C-alpha cells in the first residue's frame, strides 16, 4: 500500500510541475503580429499620418508599446527598412500609395502579415514625415510614403529578405518607400 501512495504522489507532483511550467512559458515568436491581425473583410480606408512622440521608449513603464523602424544595409538590396526584431519590411505592388489602400486580404495576410502600428513609432534612418497609417479592420496598418507595410512569414530570422521579388509583386521597402533595388 505504501509504494502505491509514493507512486501516486510522484505522478501528481510530476503532473503539477509540468502544468506550472506550461503556464509560465510564453511563445514570443510572433510578437503579436499574426494574432493581432484579423484578415480584412472590408474595403481599404484612407491613410492618416502617424503621431510619433520624440522620446517614446519601447519599455516606457506606462503600458505603451513602441514600433521601431530602422534603415539597415542589406547585402544585395542596399538599404531596407526593418522592424523591432531586425526583420525586413515589404510593400506590395497591387496596393496603392496615394491615397493609401491595401489589397492584400484574407489568405494573403497569412503569408504577408500587415505591420500594425503600436502606441508610438520610433525611427532610425527612416524619415518620420513619410510615415502614416491606413485602417485595416479598425487597426492602424503602418504605411511608408503611402505604401502599406508587411512582414513575410518566410523570413524567420533578422536580416533575411526571402520575400524580395516574390511573385513579381512583393519587394523589400527602402527608407524612401521605394522598392529596394537588387544590387547583385
C-alpha positions in Angstrom: 0.0 0.0 0.0 2.8 2.5 0.8 4.6 2.0 -2.5 1.3 2.7 -4.3 1.0 6.0 -2.3 4.5 7.0 -3.2 3.9 6.3 -6.9 0.7 8.3 -6.9 2.4 11.2 -5.1 5.3 11.2 -7.6 2.8 11.2 -10.6 0.8 14.0 -9.0 4.0 16.0 -8.4 5.3 15.5 -11.9 1.9 16.5 -13.4 1.9 19.7 -11.2 5.4 20.5 -12.3 4.5 20.1 -16.0 1.4 22.2 -15.7 3.1 25.0 -13.8 5.9 25.0 -16.4 3.4 25.3 -19.2 1.6 28.1 -17.5 4.8 30.1 -17.1 6.1 29.7 -20.6 5.4 32.1 -23.5 5.9 32.0 -27.2 7.3 35.3 -28.3 7.9 34.1 -31.9 5.0 36.1 -33.4 5.4 39.1 -31.1 1.7 39.6 -31.5 1.9 40.2 -35.3 -0.3 37.4 -36.6 -2.5 37.2 -33.5 -3.4 40.9 -33.6 -4.2 41.0 -37.3 -7.6 39.8 -38.5 -7.8 39.1 -42.2 -9.5 42.0 -43.9 -13.1 41.7 -44.9 -13.8 45.4 -45.6 -12.6 47.9 -48.2 -9.3 49.8 -47.6 -9.5 53.1 -45.8 -7.6 56.3 -46.4 -4.2 56.8 -44.8 -3.6 59.1 -41.9 -0.3 60.5 -40.6 1.3 58.8 -37.6 1.9 60.8 -34.5 5.4 60.0 -33.3 6.3 61.3 -29.9 10.0 62.3 -29.9 11.0 60.4 -26.8 8.8 57.3 -26.7 10.5 54.2 -25.4 9.9 50.5 -26.0 9.5 50.0 -22.3 8.2 53.3 -21.1 6.6 51.9 -18.0 3.3 53.5 -18.7 1.9 50.5 -20.6 2.6 51.8 -24.1 4.3 49.8 -26.8 6.6 51.2 -29.5 7.1 50.1 -33.1 10.7 50.8 -34.2 11.6 51.2 -37.9 15.3 51.1 -38.8 17.1 51.6 -42.1 19.7 48.8 -42.5 22.1 48.0 -45.2 21.5 44.5 -46.6 23.7 42.6 -49.0 22.3 42.6 -52.5 19.5 45.1 -51.7 21.1 48.3 -50.5 19.3 49.9 -47.5 15.9 48.5 -46.4 13.5 49.1 -43.6 13.4 46.6 -40.7 11.2 46.2 -37.7 12.0 45.9 -33.9 13.3 42.4 -34.5 15.5 43.3 -37.5 13.1 41.6 -39.9 12.7 43.1 -43.4 9.5 45.0 -44.2 7.8 44.8 -47.6 5.5 46.7 -49.9 3.0 45.1 -52.4 2.8 46.5 -56.0 -1.0 45.9 -56.0 -1.5 48.3 -53.1 -1.9 52.0 -53.8 0.2 54.7 -52.1 -2.0 57.8 -52.8 -4.3 57.6 -51.1 -3.1 54.5 -49.2 -5.1 51.4 -50.0 -4.3 47.8 -49.1 -5.4 45.0 -51.4 -3.7 42.1 -49.5 -6.5 40.4 -47.6 -7.9 37.1 -46.4 -5.4 34.3 -47.2 -2.8 36.8 -48.3 -2.4 38.1 -44.8 -1.4 34.7 -43.6 1.8 34.9 -45.7 2.2 38.7 -45.7 1.4 40.0 -42.2 0.3 43.6 -42.0 2.5 45.8 -39.8 0.1 47.2 -37.2 1.2 50.5 -35.6 1.7 50.3 -31.9 1.2 53.2 -29.4 4.2 55.1 -30.8 6.7 54.8 -33.6 10.4 55.4 -33.4 12.6 55.6 -36.5 16.3 55.4 -37.2 17.3 56.3 -40.8 13.6 56.5 -41.9 12.0 59.9 -42.4 9.1 60.3 -39.9 7.2 62.6 -42.3 6.9 59.6 -44.7 5.0 57.5 -42.1 1.3 57.2 -41.9 -1.4 54.6 -41.3 -4.3 53.0 -43.2 -7.2 51.5 -41.3 -7.5 47.7 -41.5 -10.5 46.4 -39.6 -10.2 49.1 -37.0 -6.4 48.7 -36.6 -3.8 51.1 -37.9 -1.6 49.5 -40.5 1.7 51.4 -40.9 2.5 53.0 -44.2 5.7 54.4 -45.6 5.4 57.0 -48.4 1.8 55.8 -48.6 2.7 52.1 -49.1 1.2 49.7 -46.5 3.9 47.7 -44.8 4.1 43.9 -44.3 6.3 41.2 -42.8 6.9 38.0 -44.8 6.4 34.7 -42.9 9.3 33.2 -44.9 11.7 35.5 -43.1 12.4 33.6 -39.9 15.5 35.5 -38.6 16.7 39.0 -38.7 18.4 40.1 -41.9 16.6 37.8 -44.3 14.7 39.1 -47.3 13.2 35.9 -48.7 10.2 37.8 -49.9 12.2 40.1 -52.2 10.6 39.9 -55.7 8.1 37.2 -54.7 5.5 36.8 -57.5 7.0 39.9 -59.1 4.9 42.0 -56.8 6.5 42.0 -53.3 9.6 44.0 -52.6 11.6 45.0 -49.5 10.9 48.6 -48.9 13.7 51.3 -48.9 13.6 54.1 -46.4 12.1 56.4 -49.1 9.2 54.0 -49.6 10.5 52.9 -53.0 11.3 49.2 -53.8 14.6 48.0 -52.6 16.8 47.6 -55.7 18.6 44.3 -56.2 22.3 45.3 -56.4 23.6 41.9 -57.5 
